[in-house]
Amino acid sequence: MVRMVNCVVIKAESEGLDYVPYPGELGQRIYANVSKTGWARWVAHQTMLINEYRLSPIEPKARKFLVEEMEKFFFGAGAEKPKEFVPPREQA
């Protein structure tokens, strides 16, 4: 049976995640309030942040930054793109 959640990202009821995606209380909040679609949007945003800021996820400072951005993305005012970010052009 599919688990449904009222997703804080897409602002609608949608299929929930299959597992807790992050450890601790933050992971439990995400599991309870974020859909698969919402999580996929975060993963894309996180990838953009890692690439734009040239972060190494094994560095504690980079991990701390990404966790703060994750909290803002899901439960805060929303995470913003870097000022220098230029979206990739679509391939023709």
Backbone hydrogen bonds, N-H to C=O, Kabsch-Sander energy under -0.5 kcal/mol:
donor,donor_aa,acceptor,acceptor_aa,energy
4,M,2,V,-0.5
5,V,14,S,-2.8
7,C,5,V,-1.1
7,C,12,A,-2.1
8,V,33,N,-2.4
11,K,7,C,-1.0
12,A,7,C,-0.6
14,S,5,V,-2.6
16,G,3,R,-4.3
17,L,34,V,-0.9
27,G,23,P,-0.9
28,Q,24,G,-1.8
29,R,25,E,-2.3
30,I,26,L,-2.4
31,Y,27,G,-2.6
32,A,28,Q,-2.0
33,N,29,R,-1.5
34,V,30,I,-2.1
36,K,15,E,-2.6
39,W,35,S,-2.6
40,A,36,K,-2.3
41,R,37,T,-1.9
42,W,38,G,-1.8
43,V,39,W,-2.6
44,A,40,A,-2.0
45,H,41,R,-2.2
46,Q,42,W,-3.5
47,T,43,V,-2.3
48,M,44,A,-2.0
49,L,45,H,-2.4
50,I,46,Q,-2.7
51,N,47,T,-2.4
52,E,48,M,-3.1
53,Y,49,L,-2.5
54,R,50,I,-0.5
55,L,50,I,-1.9
59,E,56,S,-2.5
63,R,59,E,-2.4
64,K,60,P,-2.5
65,F,61,K,-2.0
66,L,62,A,-2.5
67,V,63,R,-2.4
68,E,64,K,-2.3
69,E,65,F,-2.4
70,M,66,L,-2.3
71,E,67,V,-2.4
72,K,68,E,-2.1
73,F,69,E,-2.8
74,F,70,M,-2.4
75,F,71,E,-2.8
76,G,71,E,-0.6
76,G,72,K,-1.2
78,G,72,K,-1.6
85,F,82,P,-1.8
